[in-house]
Amino acid sequence: MAISSKIPAKTLQEFAAAARADANGFSYGSPGAGSVPHLGGEVLGKAMNAKMVHVPFRGSADAAKEVAAGNIQLTLATQASVASLAEAGLIRIVAVASARRLTTLPNVPTTTEAGFPGVELSNWFGIMAPRNTPAELVSRINHAFNKAAAQSDVQTALAKQGIEPVRKTPEQFARQLTEDGKAYARLIEQVGLSPN
């Protein structure tokens, strides 16, 4: 969760107080309607009890640039999308919306630590194959990707982008897809979004 450095807030709690005090509400950028950052902004707004106005962009980098310029106040993005702007002092990373701190941002609290439990969202990337792919081939591909993800140079390269590899079996990944689908359906209902 990255905020504009033009806002004096240093923490997510201070940002929430500033957002509640603004009669027009704060704006947050995402890479598009229905994206994880879009949902995250809606959940965060409810948790903060503040009006948050969604502004969709063509990508996370565009949203981050608008935060840096002070045109919008917040974006929820990957570390890679905001790192250079944070290093330049144009934006401030105030929290990570995950269950634990990122190893690459050890001084940035989780949303729970920042006072907003339950505001946990994350993007992830997975490898998929067509439905009728033979189980033996799926197993071999899974083994190869897990082996690569375990290599220290791969982990280092991914960590620089704020990505932490998680190695799972195809069965574990299938369960995650099912669980995430249900969780996001509840979340969409909770924040009152519709596909129209």
Stockholm file with secondary structure:
# STOCKHOLM 1.0

chainA/1-196         MAISSKIPAKTLQEFAAAARADANGFSYGSPGAGSVPHLGGEVLGKAMNAKMVHVPFRGSADAAKEVAAGNIQLTLATQASVASLAEAGLIRIVAVASARRLTTLPNVPTTTEAGFPGVELSNWFGIMAPRNTPAELVSRINHAFNKAAAQSDVQTALAKQGIEPVRKTPEQFARQLTEDGKAYARLIEQVGLSPN
#=GR chainA/1-196 SS CEEETTSCCCSHHHHHHHHHHCTTCEEEEESSTTSHHHHHHHHHHHHHTCCEEEEECSSHHHHHHHHHHTSSSEECCCHHHHHHHHHTTSEEECCBCSSSCCTTCTTSCBTTTTTCTTCCCCCCCCCCCCTTCCHHHHHHHHHHHHHHHTSHHHHHHHHTTTCCCCCCCHHHHHHHHHHHHHHHHHHHHHHTCCCC
#=GC SS_cons         CEEETTSCCCSHHHHHHHHHHCTTCEEEEESSTTSHHHHHHHHHHHHHTCCEEEEECSSHHHHHHHHHHTSSSEECCCHHHHHHHHHTTSEEECCBCSSSCCTTCTTSCBTTTTTCTTCCCCCCCCCCCCTTCCHHHHHHHHHHHHHHHTSHHHHHHHHTTTCCCCCCCHHHHHHHHHHHHHHHHHHHHHHTCCCC
//
